Amino acid sequence: MDNIAVTQKRVAKMYSEDGSIVHACPPMKALLHIMRFDNWEGRRLDHPEYAACSPVSIFYASDWYAARLGAKQAIDRQLWRRHVNYLERF
């Protein structure tokens, strides 16, 4: 268990140090902060306010998720076009 906790802190620290934490969705930012410092704005993982910011419906409704989903769909469309082209050539 100690190895898991130490690894979580190390990973969260790397996200913070390289600046990539700013690109995380709000619930993930809070979780990374909790992983590194054991709290987020004074709230621990079991705090009701943290729990309120992480339901799936809030995540799916976010601009961050919409942009991510759009990018993934564009990549998938390109992949399947390549598959279709390959099959047509075959």
PyMOL CGO cylinders between C-alpha atoms (Angstrom):
from pymol import cmd
from pymol.cgo import CYLINDER

trace = [
    CYLINDER, 0.00, 0.00, 0.00, 2.85, 2.38, 0.78, 0.3, 1, 1, 1, 1, 1, 1,
    CYLINDER, 2.85, 2.38, 0.78, 4.30, 1.79, -2.70, 0.3, 1, 1, 1, 1, 1, 1,
    CYLINDER, 4.30, 1.79, -2.70, 0.98, 2.80, -4.29, 0.3, 1, 1, 1, 1, 1, 1,
    CYLINDER, 0.98, 2.80, -4.29, 0.74, 5.98, -2.22, 0.3, 1, 1, 1, 1, 1, 1,
    CYLINDER, 0.74, 5.98, -2.22, 4.34, 6.96, -2.96, 0.3, 1, 1, 1, 1, 1, 1,
    CYLINDER, 4.34, 6.96, -2.96, 3.83, 6.33, -6.68, 0.3, 1, 1, 1, 1, 1, 1,
    CYLINDER, 3.83, 6.33, -6.68, 0.62, 8.39, -6.71, 0.3, 1, 1, 1, 1, 1, 1,
    CYLINDER, 0.62, 8.39, -6.71, 2.41, 11.32, -5.10, 0.3, 1, 1, 1, 1, 1, 1,
    CYLINDER, 2.41, 11.32, -5.10, 5.29, 11.03, -7.56, 0.3, 1, 1, 1, 1, 1, 1,
    CYLINDER, 5.29, 11.03, -7.56, 2.99, 10.91, -10.60, 0.3, 1, 1, 1, 1, 1, 1,
    CYLINDER, 2.99, 10.91, -10.60, 0.89, 13.84, -9.38, 0.3, 1, 1, 1, 1, 1, 1,
    CYLINDER, 0.89, 13.84, -9.38, 4.08, 15.81, -8.75, 0.3, 1, 1, 1, 1, 1, 1,
    CYLINDER, 4.08, 15.81, -8.75, 5.21, 15.19, -12.35, 0.3, 1, 1, 1, 1, 1, 1,
    CYLINDER, 5.21, 15.19, -12.35, 1.88, 16.48, -13.73, 0.3, 1, 1, 1, 1, 1, 1,
    CYLINDER, 1.88, 16.48, -13.73, 2.25, 19.57, -11.59, 0.3, 1, 1, 1, 1, 1, 1,
    CYLINDER, 2.25, 19.57, -11.59, 5.90, 20.22, -12.39, 0.3, 1, 1, 1, 1, 1, 1,
    CYLINDER, 5.90, 20.22, -12.39, 5.61, 19.84, -16.16, 0.3, 1, 1, 1, 1, 1, 1,
    CYLINDER, 5.61, 19.84, -16.16, 2.52, 22.06, -16.27, 0.3, 1, 1, 1, 1, 1, 1,
    CYLINDER, 2.52, 22.06, -16.27, 0.25, 19.47, -17.85, 0.3, 1, 1, 1, 1, 1, 1,
    CYLINDER, 0.25, 19.47, -17.85, -2.11, 19.65, -14.87, 0.3, 1, 1, 1, 1, 1, 1,
    CYLINDER, -2.11, 19.65, -14.87, -3.59, 22.84, -16.35, 0.3, 1, 1, 1, 1, 1, 1,
    CYLINDER, -3.59, 22.84, -16.35, -5.00, 20.77, -19.24, 0.3, 1, 1, 1, 1, 1, 1,
    CYLINDER, -5.00, 20.77, -19.24, -6.83, 18.35, -16.94, 0.3, 1, 1, 1, 1, 1, 1,
    CYLINDER, -6.83, 18.35, -16.94, -10.58, 18.59, -16.41, 0.3, 1, 1, 1, 1, 1, 1,
    CYLINDER, -10.58, 18.59, -16.41, -11.58, 20.13, -13.04, 0.3, 1, 1, 1, 1, 1, 1,
    CYLINDER, -11.58, 20.13, -13.04, -12.28, 16.83, -11.22, 0.3, 1, 1, 1, 1, 1, 1,
    CYLINDER, -12.28, 16.83, -11.22, -8.92, 15.44, -12.40, 0.3, 1, 1, 1, 1, 1, 1,
    CYLINDER, -8.92, 15.44, -12.40, -7.10, 18.60, -11.31, 0.3, 1, 1, 1, 1, 1, 1,
    CYLINDER, -7.10, 18.60, -11.31, -8.63, 18.22, -7.86, 0.3, 1, 1, 1, 1, 1, 1,
    CYLINDER, -8.63, 18.22, -7.86, -7.72, 14.53, -7.72, 0.3, 1, 1, 1, 1, 1, 1,
    CYLINDER, -7.72, 14.53, -7.72, -4.12, 15.18, -8.77, 0.3, 1, 1, 1, 1, 1, 1,
    CYLINDER, -4.12, 15.18, -8.77, -3.86, 17.88, -6.11, 0.3, 1, 1, 1, 1, 1, 1,
    CYLINDER, -3.86, 17.88, -6.11, -5.23, 15.46, -3.49, 0.3, 1, 1, 1, 1, 1, 1,
    CYLINDER, -5.23, 15.46, -3.49, -2.80, 12.77, -4.65, 0.3, 1, 1, 1, 1, 1, 1,
    CYLINDER, -2.80, 12.77, -4.65, 0.14, 15.12, -4.18, 0.3, 1, 1, 1, 1, 1, 1,
    CYLINDER, 0.14, 15.12, -4.18, -0.84, 17.19, -1.14, 0.3, 1, 1, 1, 1, 1, 1,
    CYLINDER, -0.84, 17.19, -1.14, -3.55, 15.02, 0.52, 0.3, 1, 1, 1, 1, 1, 1,
    CYLINDER, -3.55, 15.02, 0.52, -6.08, 17.83, 0.04, 0.3, 1, 1, 1, 1, 1, 1,
    CYLINDER, -6.08, 17.83, 0.04, -7.59, 20.15, -2.55, 0.3, 1, 1, 1, 1, 1, 1,
    CYLINDER, -7.59, 20.15, -2.55, -8.37, 23.66, -1.35, 0.3, 1, 1, 1, 1, 1, 1,
    CYLINDER, -8.37, 23.66, -1.35, -8.45, 22.24, 2.18, 0.3, 1, 1, 1, 1, 1, 1,
    CYLINDER, -8.45, 22.24, 2.18, -10.77, 19.38, 1.22, 0.3, 1, 1, 1, 1, 1, 1,
    CYLINDER, -10.77, 19.38, 1.22, -9.82, 15.73, 1.38, 0.3, 1, 1, 1, 1, 1, 1,
    CYLINDER, -9.82, 15.73, 1.38, -11.03, 13.01, -0.99, 0.3, 1, 1, 1, 1, 1, 1,
    CYLINDER, -11.03, 13.01, -0.99, -14.02, 12.18, 1.21, 0.3, 1, 1, 1, 1, 1, 1,
    CYLINDER, -14.02, 12.18, 1.21, -15.24, 15.80, 1.44, 0.3, 1, 1, 1, 1, 1, 1,
    CYLINDER, -15.24, 15.80, 1.44, -18.78, 16.26, 0.02, 0.3, 1, 1, 1, 1, 1, 1,
    CYLINDER, -18.78, 16.26, 0.02, -17.71, 19.24, -2.10, 0.3, 1, 1, 1, 1, 1, 1,
    CYLINDER, -17.71, 19.24, -2.10, -15.06, 17.15, -3.86, 0.3, 1, 1, 1, 1, 1, 1,
    CYLINDER, -15.06, 17.15, -3.86, -17.58, 14.38, -4.43, 0.3, 1, 1, 1, 1, 1, 1,
    CYLINDER, -17.58, 14.38, -4.43, -20.00, 16.95, -5.89, 0.3, 1, 1, 1, 1, 1, 1,
    CYLINDER, -20.00, 16.95, -5.89, -17.49, 18.08, -8.52, 0.3, 1, 1, 1, 1, 1, 1,
    CYLINDER, -17.49, 18.08, -8.52, -16.82, 14.62, -9.87, 0.3, 1, 1, 1, 1, 1, 1,
    CYLINDER, -16.82, 14.62, -9.87, -20.11, 13.05, -11.01, 0.3, 1, 1, 1, 1, 1, 1,
    CYLINDER, -20.11, 13.05, -11.01, -20.02, 11.67, -14.51, 0.3, 1, 1, 1, 1, 1, 1,
    CYLINDER, -20.02, 11.67, -14.51, -22.79, 14.00, -15.70, 0.3, 1, 1, 1, 1, 1, 1,
    CYLINDER, -22.79, 14.00, -15.70, -20.71, 17.10, -14.86, 0.3, 1, 1, 1, 1, 1, 1,
    CYLINDER, -20.71, 17.10, -14.86, -17.70, 15.58, -16.58, 0.3, 1, 1, 1, 1, 1, 1,
    CYLINDER, -17.70, 15.58, -16.58, -19.64, 14.74, -19.75, 0.3, 1, 1, 1, 1, 1, 1,
    CYLINDER, -19.64, 14.74, -19.75, -21.19, 18.22, -19.85, 0.3, 1, 1, 1, 1, 1, 1,
    CYLINDER, -21.19, 18.22, -19.85, -17.83, 20.01, -19.68, 0.3, 1, 1, 1, 1, 1, 1,
    CYLINDER, -17.83, 20.01, -19.68, -16.23, 21.91, -22.58, 0.3, 1, 1, 1, 1, 1, 1,
    CYLINDER, -16.23, 21.91, -22.58, -13.04, 19.96, -21.92, 0.3, 1, 1, 1, 1, 1, 1,
    CYLINDER, -13.04, 19.96, -21.92, -14.76, 16.63, -22.53, 0.3, 1, 1, 1, 1, 1, 1,
    CYLINDER, -14.76, 16.63, -22.53, -16.57, 17.89, -25.65, 0.3, 1, 1, 1, 1, 1, 1,
    CYLINDER, -16.57, 17.89, -25.65, -13.25, 19.00, -27.17, 0.3, 1, 1, 1, 1, 1, 1,
    CYLINDER, -13.25, 19.00, -27.17, -11.60, 15.72, -26.25, 0.3, 1, 1, 1, 1, 1, 1,
    CYLINDER, -11.60, 15.72, -26.25, -14.47, 13.72, -27.71, 0.3, 1, 1, 1, 1, 1, 1,
    CYLINDER, -14.47, 13.72, -27.71, -14.40, 15.76, -30.92, 0.3, 1, 1, 1, 1, 1, 1,
    CYLINDER, -14.40, 15.76, -30.92, -10.68, 15.14, -31.35, 0.3, 1, 1, 1, 1, 1, 1,
    CYLINDER, -10.68, 15.14, -31.35, -11.14, 11.41, -30.74, 0.3, 1, 1, 1, 1, 1, 1,
    CYLINDER, -11.14, 11.41, -30.74, -13.98, 11.24, -33.27, 0.3, 1, 1, 1, 1, 1, 1,
    CYLINDER, -13.98, 11.24, -33.27, -11.86, 12.98, -35.91, 0.3, 1, 1, 1, 1, 1, 1,
    CYLINDER, -11.86, 12.98, -35.91, -9.05, 10.47, -35.37, 0.3, 1, 1, 1, 1, 1, 1,
    CYLINDER, -9.05, 10.47, -35.37, -11.49, 7.55, -35.55, 0.3, 1, 1, 1, 1, 1, 1,
    CYLINDER, -11.49, 7.55, -35.55, -13.02, 8.88, -38.79, 0.3, 1, 1, 1, 1, 1, 1,
    CYLINDER, -13.02, 8.88, -38.79, -9.57, 9.07, -40.40, 0.3, 1, 1, 1, 1, 1, 1,
    CYLINDER, -9.57, 9.07, -40.40, -8.75, 5.55, -39.27, 0.3, 1, 1, 1, 1, 1, 1,
    CYLINDER, -8.75, 5.55, -39.27, -11.96, 4.08, -40.63, 0.3, 1, 1, 1, 1, 1, 1,
    CYLINDER, -11.96, 4.08, -40.63, -11.56, 5.96, -43.92, 0.3, 1, 1, 1, 1, 1, 1,
    CYLINDER, -11.56, 5.96, -43.92, -8.14, 4.34, -44.26, 0.3, 1, 1, 1, 1, 1, 1,
    CYLINDER, -8.14, 4.34, -44.26, -9.71, 0.94, -43.58, 0.3, 1, 1, 1, 1, 1, 1,
    CYLINDER, -9.71, 0.94, -43.58, -12.40, 1.53, -46.22, 0.3, 1, 1, 1, 1, 1, 1,
    CYLINDER, -12.40, 1.53, -46.22, -9.81, 2.73, -48.76, 0.3, 1, 1, 1, 1, 1, 1,
    CYLINDER, -9.81, 2.73, -48.76, -7.69, -0.32, -48.11, 0.3, 1, 1, 1, 1, 1, 1,
    CYLINDER, -7.69, -0.32, -48.11, -10.63, -2.67, -48.55, 0.3, 1, 1, 1, 1, 1, 1,
    CYLINDER, -10.63, -2.67, -48.55, -11.70, -0.92, -51.77, 0.3, 1, 1, 1, 1, 1, 1,
    CYLINDER, -11.70, -0.92, -51.77, -8.19, -1.23, -53.18, 0.3, 1, 1, 1, 1, 1, 1,
    CYLINDER, -8.19, -1.23, -53.18, -8.04, -4.88, -52.14, 0.3, 1, 1, 1, 1, 1, 1,
]
cmd.load_cgo(trace, "trace")
